[in-house]
């Protein structure tokens, strides 16, 4: 695999019409998870990806497995558990700038992940191990699994990529901060946003956030700045990359995962850090133009068409 990721993927239910969920009379089921969103984005761009997780052996689990596998992601190390259910959540789109998420994932199959689920060879043969701050938050055994996976990767020269992706509803601020900082110290590439920088380092200044991550041992830090683009810092260079303009945001959820997919795709293709970040800005922006967490992610053909467009106009769909 080019990239292996560990994490929970659930079924999301979104009302057909925008507005408060109390007024909804029908919901659209979709598959959503930060790690699989990223893996799917990479798969569409021609990279080999693998997912480690657990699902309930139920209809929701079957839906997740079908969608992820159908997008070309290897699911050989996804366990099915007939005794426990697949997680789910509701996504309430009140308007374009107000999206709310309500989780129903307590004691889901994925929360029962433990280090025994890990296949050492599967991780050691990957180029990148991708993790987010969500997985260690959903249970103590998941947290143990993530740190064990990192140990395997670090012992075998596999680059560890970490997106803090803070979910305040899942754990206390004290535990979150302590754990996320430990993960940053063990990772090679860090992908925080401004709000995560404020939580972890007490600042929303992108350069200060980046400096803090580099001081903790990162080899590359990319601070996501939304529509403004990103600030990056590697051992060789640093600077700002402007955002990719789009005419209208349909669904902002999943933009960060699209960003990560674009970044890792660029690095896998041998691009410089700056050019990889530019690709990340494109894929992250395009992801917001379609409803759903990963549905709007471009394939290689669409990406090339976008990059050839000197005017950087929005994409016709």
C-alpha positions as CSV (number, residue, x, y, z in Angstrom):
1,X,0.0,0.0,0.0
2,X,1.0,3.6,-0.6
3,X,-1.1,4.7,2.4
4,X,-2.6,2.7,5.2
5,X,-5.0,4.3,7.7
6,X,-6.7,3.2,10.9
7,X,-10.1,4.6,12.0
8,X,-13.8,4.3,12.3
9,X,-16.2,4.9,9.4
10,X,-19.9,5.2,10.0
11,X,-23.1,5.8,8.1
12,X,-24.3,9.4,8.1
13,X,-27.9,10.4,7.7
14,X,-28.6,13.8,6.2
15,X,-32.0,15.4,5.8
16,X,-33.0,15.8,2.2
17,X,-33.8,19.5,2.8
18,X,-31.7,22.1,4.6
19,X,-32.9,23.4,7.9
20,X,-33.3,22.2,11.4
21,X,-33.4,18.4,11.6
22,X,-36.7,18.5,13.6
23,X,-38.5,19.4,10.4
24,X,-37.0,16.6,8.3
25,X,-39.3,13.9,6.9
26,X,-36.6,11.9,5.0
27,X,-32.9,11.3,5.3
28,X,-30.2,10.3,2.8
29,X,-27.8,7.6,4.1
30,X,-24.1,8.0,3.1
31,X,-20.8,6.6,4.2
32,X,-18.4,8.9,6.1
33,X,-15.2,8.7,8.0
34,X,-12.1,10.9,8.1
35,X,-9.6,8.1,7.3
36,X,-11.6,6.4,4.5
37,X,-12.5,9.8,3.0
38,X,-8.7,10.4,2.7
39,X,-8.1,6.8,1.4
40,X,-10.8,7.1,-1.2
41,X,-9.4,10.5,-2.4
42,X,-6.0,8.9,-2.8
43,X,-7.5,5.8,-4.5
44,X,-9.3,8.1,-7.1
45,X,-5.9,9.7,-7.8
46,X,-4.4,6.3,-8.6
47,X,-2.7,5.4,-5.3
48,X,-3.0,2.1,-3.5
49,X,-4.6,2.4,-0.1
50,X,-5.6,0.1,2.8
51,X,-7.9,0.5,5.7
52,X,-7.7,-1.1,9.2
53,X,-10.9,-1.0,11.2
54,X,-13.9,-2.9,12.7
55,X,-17.6,-2.9,11.6
56,X,-20.7,-4.5,12.8
57,X,-21.8,-7.4,10.8
58,X,-25.1,-5.7,10.0
59,X,-26.6,-3.8,7.1
60,X,-24.9,-0.5,8.0
61,X,-21.6,-2.3,8.1
62,X,-22.3,-4.0,4.8
63,X,-23.1,-0.6,3.3
64,X,-19.8,0.9,4.5
65,X,-17.8,-2.1,3.3
66,X,-19.4,-2.0,-0.1
67,X,-18.8,1.7,-0.6
68,X,-15.2,1.7,0.6
69,X,-14.2,-1.4,-1.2
70,X,-16.0,-0.2,-4.3
71,X,-13.8,2.9,-4.3
72,X,-10.7,0.7,-4.6
73,X,-9.6,0.7,-1.0
74,X,-8.2,-2.6,0.4
75,X,-10.3,-3.8,3.3
76,X,-8.5,-7.1,4.0
77,X,-7.9,-5.9,7.6
78,X,-11.4,-4.8,8.4
79,X,-13.0,-7.1,11.1
80,X,-16.7,-7.8,11.2
81,X,-18.4,-8.3,14.6
82,X,-21.9,-9.8,14.6
83,X,-22.4,-9.0,18.3
84,X,-22.2,-5.2,18.0
85,X,-23.4,-2.5,15.7
86,X,-21.8,-0.1,13.2
87,X,-21.7,3.5,14.3
88,X,-23.8,6.2,12.8
89,X,-24.4,10.0,12.9
90,X,-26.8,12.6,11.7
91,X,-25.5,15.6,9.7
92,X,-27.8,18.7,10.0
93,X,-27.2,21.3,7.3
94,X,-29.0,24.4,8.6
95,X,-27.5,26.5,5.9
96,X,-24.2,26.8,3.9
97,X,-22.3,28.1,6.9
98,X,-23.9,26.1,9.7
99,X,-23.4,22.4,9.7
100,X,-24.0,20.4,12.9
101,X,-23.1,16.7,13.5
102,X,-24.7,14.4,16.1
103,X,-22.9,11.1,16.8
104,X,-24.4,7.7,17.8
105,X,-21.2,5.8,18.0
106,X,-20.9,4.8,21.7
107,X,-19.8,1.1,22.0
108,X,-19.8,0.7,18.2
109,X,-17.8,-2.1,16.7
110,X,-14.9,0.3,15.9
111,X,-14.6,1.4,19.5
112,X,-13.5,-2.2,20.3
113,X,-10.4,-2.0,18.2
114,X,-7.3,-3.1,20.0
115,X,-3.6,-3.7,19.1
116,X,-4.3,-7.3,18.1
117,X,-6.1,-6.0,15.0
118,X,-2.8,-4.7,13.6
119,X,-0.8,-6.7,11.0
120,X,2.8,-5.7,11.3
121,X,3.8,-6.5,7.7
122,X,0.8,-4.6,6.3
123,X,2.0,-1.4,8.0
124,X,5.7,-1.9,7.4
125,X,5.2,-2.3,3.7
126,X,3.3,1.0,3.4
127,X,4.9,4.3,2.5
128,X,2.7,6.3,4.8
129,X,0.6,5.6,7.9
130,X,-2.3,8.0,8.2
131,X,-4.0,8.6,11.6
132,X,-6.3,11.3,13.0
133,X,-7.1,12.5,16.4
134,X,-10.6,11.0,16.2
135,X,-9.6,7.3,16.7
136,X,-7.7,7.6,20.0
137,X,-10.7,9.6,21.3
138,X,-13.4,6.9,20.9
139,X,-11.9,4.4,23.4
140,X,-8.8,3.6,25.4
141,X,-8.2,0.4,23.4
142,X,-8.4,2.5,20.2
143,X,-5.8,4.9,21.6
144,X,-3.5,1.9,22.4
145,X,-4.0,0.7,18.9
146,X,-2.9,4.0,17.4
147,X,0.2,4.2,19.5
148,X,1.2,0.6,18.7
149,X,0.7,1.3,15.0
150,X,2.9,4.3,15.2
151,X,5.6,2.3,17.0
152,X,5.5,-0.3,14.2
153,X,5.7,2.4,11.6
154,X,8.5,4.3,13.3
155,X,10.6,1.2,13.9
156,X,10.4,0.4,10.1
157,X,10.9,3.8,8.5
158,X,7.2,4.3,7.6
159,X,6.3,8.0,7.5
160,X,3.5,8.9,10.0
161,X,1.0,11.5,9.0
162,X,-1.2,13.0,11.7
163,X,-4.3,15.2,11.4
164,X,-5.3,16.3,14.9
165,X,-9.0,16.6,13.8
166,X,-10.2,17.5,17.3
167,X,-13.6,16.2,18.4
168,X,-14.4,17.9,21.7
169,X,-17.5,15.9,22.2
170,X,-15.5,12.7,22.5
171,X,-13.2,13.4,25.5
172,X,-12.1,15.9,28.0
173,X,-10.0,18.9,27.0
174,X,-7.2,17.8,29.3
175,X,-7.0,14.2,27.9
176,X,-7.4,15.5,24.4
177,X,-4.5,18.0,24.7
178,X,-2.2,15.5,26.4
179,X,-2.8,12.7,23.9
180,X,-2.7,14.9,20.8
181,X,0.6,16.4,21.8
182,X,2.0,12.9,22.4
183,X,0.9,12.0,18.9
184,X,2.5,15.1,17.4
185,X,5.8,14.2,19.0
186,X,5.6,10.7,17.3
187,X,4.6,11.9,13.9
188,X,6.5,13.1,10.8
189,X,3.9,15.2,9.0
190,X,1.4,17.3,11.0
191,X,-1.8,18.8,9.5
192,X,-3.5,21.1,12.0
193,X,-6.1,23.8,11.4
194,X,-6.1,27.2,13.1
195,X,-8.6,26.2,15.7
196,X,-6.6,23.1,16.6
197,X,-3.5,25.3,16.9
198,X,-5.4,27.5,19.3
199,X,-6.4,24.5,21.4
200,X,-3.0,22.9,21.4
201,X,-0.6,25.9,21.4
202,X,-2.7,28.9,22.4
203,X,-2.4,30.7,19.1
204,X,-4.2,30.9,15.7
205,X,-1.1,32.3,14.0
206,X,-0.2,29.8,11.4
207,X,3.5,30.4,11.6
208,X,3.6,30.0,15.3
209,X,1.5,26.8,15.1
210,X,3.9,25.4,12.5
211,X,7.0,26.4,14.5
212,X,5.5,24.6,17.6
213,X,5.0,21.4,15.6
214,X,8.4,21.5,14.1
215,X,10.0,22.0,17.5
216,X,8.2,18.8,18.6
217,X,9.9,16.9,15.9
218,X,7.8,17.2,12.7
219,X,9.5,17.1,9.3
220,X,6.7,18.8,7.6
221,X,3.8,20.9,9.0
222,X,0.9,22.1,6.9
223,X,-1.5,24.5,8.7
224,X,-4.9,24.4,6.9
225,X,-6.4,27.9,6.5
226,X,-9.7,27.0,4.8
227,X,-10.5,29.1,1.7
228,X,-7.4,31.2,2.4
229,X,-5.2,28.2,1.5
230,X,-2.4,26.8,3.8
231,X,0.9,27.6,5.4
232,X,3.6,25.0,5.2
233,X,7.0,24.5,6.7
234,X,9.5,21.7,6.0
235,X,13.1,21.2,6.9
236,X,14.0,22.9,3.6
237,X,11.4,25.6,2.8
238,X,8.3,27.3,4.1
239,X,5.6,29.7,2.9
240,X,1.9,30.3,2.1
241,X,-0.1,28.7,-0.7
242,X,-3.3,30.5,-1.7
243,X,-6.6,28.7,-1.6
244,X,-8.3,27.4,-4.7
245,X,-11.4,29.5,-5.5
246,X,-14.8,28.0,-6.0
247,X,-18.1,29.8,-6.6
248,X,-20.2,28.0,-4.0
249,X,-19.7,25.7,-1.1
250,X,-22.3,22.9,-1.1
251,X,-21.0,20.8,1.9
252,X,-17.9,21.8,3.8
253,X,-17.6,18.5,5.7
254,X,-14.8,16.4,4.3
255,X,-12.7,19.3,2.9
256,X,-9.9,18.6,5.3
257,X,-9.8,14.9,4.3
258,X,-9.7,15.9,0.6
259,X,-6.9,18.3,1.5
260,X,-4.9,15.4,3.1
261,X,-5.5,13.2,0.1
262,X,-4.2,15.8,-2.3
263,X,-1.1,16.5,-0.1
264,X,-0.1,12.8,0.2
265,X,-0.9,12.3,-3.5
266,X,1.5,15.1,-4.4
267,X,4.2,13.7,-2.1
268,X,3.8,10.2,-3.5
269,X,4.2,11.7,-7.0
270,X,7.5,13.3,-5.9
271,X,6.3,16.9,-5.9
272,X,7.9,19.5,-3.8
273,X,6.2,20.4,-0.5
274,X,4.9,23.6,-2.0
275,X,3.4,21.9,-5.1
276,X,2.0,19.1,-2.9
277,X,0.2,21.7,-0.8
278,X,-1.1,23.4,-3.9
279,X,-2.6,20.1,-5.0
280,X,-4.1,19.7,-1.5
281,X,-5.8,23.1,-1.7
282,X,-7.4,22.1,-5.0
283,X,-8.7,18.7,-3.8
284,X,-9.9,20.2,-0.5
285,X,-11.8,22.9,-2.3
286,X,-13.3,20.7,-4.9
287,X,-14.6,18.3,-2.2
288,X,-16.9,21.1,-0.9
289,X,-18.7,21.5,-4.2
290,X,-20.7,18.2,-3.9
291,X,-22.9,17.0,-1.0
292,X,-21.2,14.2,1.0
293,X,-17.9,13.6,2.7
294,X,-16.0,12.2,-0.3
295,X,-18.3,12.2,-3.3
296,X,-16.8,15.4,-4.7
297,X,-13.2,14.3,-4.6
298,X,-11.6,14.4,-8.0
299,X,-10.0,11.6,-9.9
300,X,-6.7,12.0,-11.8
301,X,-8.3,13.1,-15.0
302,X,-10.4,15.8,-13.4
303,X,-7.4,17.0,-11.3
304,X,-5.4,17.5,-14.5
305,X,-8.2,19.4,-16.1
306,X,-8.4,21.7,-13.1
307,X,-4.6,22.3,-13.1
308,X,-4.6,23.1,-16.8
309,X,-7.2,25.8,-16.2
310,X,-5.0,28.9,-16.0
311,X,-8.0,31.0,-14.9
312,X,-8.7,28.6,-12.0
313,X,-12.4,28.8,-12.6
314,X,-14.9,26.6,-10.8
315,X,-15.5,23.1,-12.2
316,X,-18.5,22.5,-14.4
317,X,-20.5,19.5,-13.1
